[in-house]
Amino acid sequence: MRALATHPAARGLADDCAVLDFGGEALVVTHDMMVEGVHWLPGQDMADVAWKLVATNLSDLAAKGAEPVGVLLGFTLGDQDERFITGLAEALTAFGVPLLGGDTVSANGPRSLGLTALGRATHRPPPSRAGASPGDNLWLTGPVGAAMLGFEALRDHSGANSAAFRRPIPRLAQGRALAPFATAMMDVSDGLLIDAARMADASNVTFAIDSAAVPFPANLPPERRHDAMRWGDDYELLLTLPPGIAPPCPAFCIGLAKPRTPSPVIVDGAVPQGSLGYTHS
């Protein structure tokens, strides 16, 4: 598909969004899908599924510092359609985003849902994954691991708080604040380590991460910190800033960009073993 995506707006299909210059503005566009049994549990409240579908797409806009202007929905009809509409309305209201259109279909098998989010760049050019340089500091806007704990609570019916998995909050305000300063930025959707590796690959650097500097939820057992860095669904922003530049919003410095080595990420001085996070294959 990359061979087909030759327009500069596509950014080589190696970024969170397409960025299309449009007169004096830049239009930021993203499309994400969710599939039953992969992105949500069978029988899960479809109001939460609708919320997450909106939030995950808006998180991509946040990574470009974009202001959302509307969404288009691709919806497979099925059970709990009224609950889905309720959650959709709640998310659109919470984030101040209008529904502009889309399509509905009937189908057999697991349901798949898609959403296209449109945004307006608040800083030009919007940050990409490809701008980090050796010497830049690596920052994270918040903890990783809460979604993992929330998923397990929901799966196991433990009664523990599962909101971080069910209803994530895109870091829209933080993205707009950081966009003028970030040399590279993306959201953490598939896991801190794998997303850091993707940004390192795009920037041709290696990120040296200090796990002791990574923020985690207070209730995360220490022995699960390496799991938390690989699990994903946290939707915090991962970014680089030049040395000496402090972020204009709360964030944690978790590492440093170094000249490229064979591994895109190093954790506590060593190449991490095993899977770095979720892969779409």
Secondary structure as the mmCIF struct_conf table of DSSP 4:
data_model
#
loop_
_struct_conf.conf_type_id
_struct_conf.id
_struct_conf.beg_label_comp_id
_struct_conf.beg_label_asym_id
_struct_conf.beg_label_seq_id
_struct_conf.end_label_comp_id
_struct_conf.end_label_asym_id
_struct_conf.end_label_seq_id
TURN_TY1_P TURN_TY1_P1 ARG A 2 LEU A 4
BEND BEND1 HIS A 7 HIS A 7
HELX_RH_3T_P HELX_RH_3T_P1 PRO A 8 LEU A 13
BEND BEND2 ASP A 15 CYS A 17
STRN STRN1 ALA A 18 PHE A 22
TURN_TY1_P TURN_TY1_P2 GLY A 23 GLY A 24
STRN STRN2 GLU A 25 VAL A 35
STRN STRN3 GLU A 36 GLU A 36
TURN_TY1_P TURN_TY1_P3 GLY A 37 HIS A 39
STRN STRN4 TRP A 40 TRP A 40
TURN_TY1_P TURN_TY1_P4 PRO A 42 GLY A 43
HELX_RH_AL_P HELX_RH_AL_P1 MET A 46 ALA A 62
TURN_TY1_P TURN_TY1_P5 ALA A 63 GLY A 65
STRN STRN5 ALA A 66 THR A 76
TURN_TY1_P TURN_TY1_P6 ASP A 79 GLN A 80
HELX_RH_AL_P HELX_RH_AL_P2 ASP A 81 PHE A 95
TURN_TY1_P TURN_TY1_P7 GLY A 96 GLY A 96
STRN STRN6 LEU A 99 VAL A 105
BEND BEND3 ASN A 108 PRO A 110
STRN STRN7 SER A 112 ALA A 121
BEND BEND4 THR A 122 PRO A 125
HELX_LH_PP_P HELX_LH_PP_P1 PRO A 126 PRO A 127
BEND BEND5 ARG A 129 ALA A 130
TURN_TY1_P TURN_TY1_P8 PRO A 134 GLY A 135
HELX_LH_PP_P HELX_LH_PP_P2 ASP A 136 ASP A 136
STRN STRN8 ASN A 137 LEU A 140
BEND BEND6 THR A 141 GLY A 142
BEND BEND7 VAL A 144 GLY A 145
HELX_RH_AL_P HELX_RH_AL_P3 ALA A 146 ASP A 156
TURN_TY1_P TURN_TY1_P9 HIS A 157 HIS A 157
BEND BEND8 ALA A 160 ALA A 160
HELX_RH_AL_P HELX_RH_AL_P4 ALA A 163 ARG A 166
BEND BEND9 ARG A 167 ARG A 167
HELX_RH_AL_P HELX_RH_AL_P5 LEU A 172 LEU A 178
TURN_TY1_P TURN_TY1_P10 ALA A 179 PHE A 181
BEND BEND10 THR A 183 THR A 183
STRN STRN9 ALA A 184 ASP A 187
BEND BEND11 SER A 189 ASP A 190
HELX_RH_AL_P HELX_RH_AL_P6 LEU A 192 SER A 203
TURN_TY1_P TURN_TY1_P11 ASN A 204 ASN A 204
STRN STRN10 VAL A 205 ILE A 209
HELX_RH_3T_P HELX_RH_3T_P2 SER A 211 ALA A 213
BEND BEND12 VAL A 214 VAL A 214
TURN_TY1_P TURN_TY1_P12 ALA A 218 ASN A 219
BEND BEND13 LEU A 220 LEU A 220
HELX_RH_3T_P HELX_RH_3T_P3 PRO A 222 ARG A 224
HELX_RH_AL_P HELX_RH_AL_P7 ARG A 225 TRP A 231
STRN STRN11 LEU A 237 LEU A 241
TURN_TY1_P TURN_TY1_P13 PRO A 243 GLY A 244
HELX_LH_PP_P HELX_LH_PP_P3 ILE A 245 PRO A 247
BEND BEND14 PRO A 248 CYS A 249
STRN STRN12 PHE A 252 PRO A 259
BEND BEND15 PRO A 262 PRO A 264
STRN STRN13 VAL A 265 VAL A 267
TURN_TY1_P TURN_TY1_P14 ASP A 268 GLY A 269
STRN STRN14 ALA A 270 ALA A 270
HELX_LH_PP_P HELX_LH_PP_P4 VAL A 271 GLN A 273
BEND BEND16 GLY A 274 GLY A 274
BEND BEND17 GLY A 277 GLY A 277
#
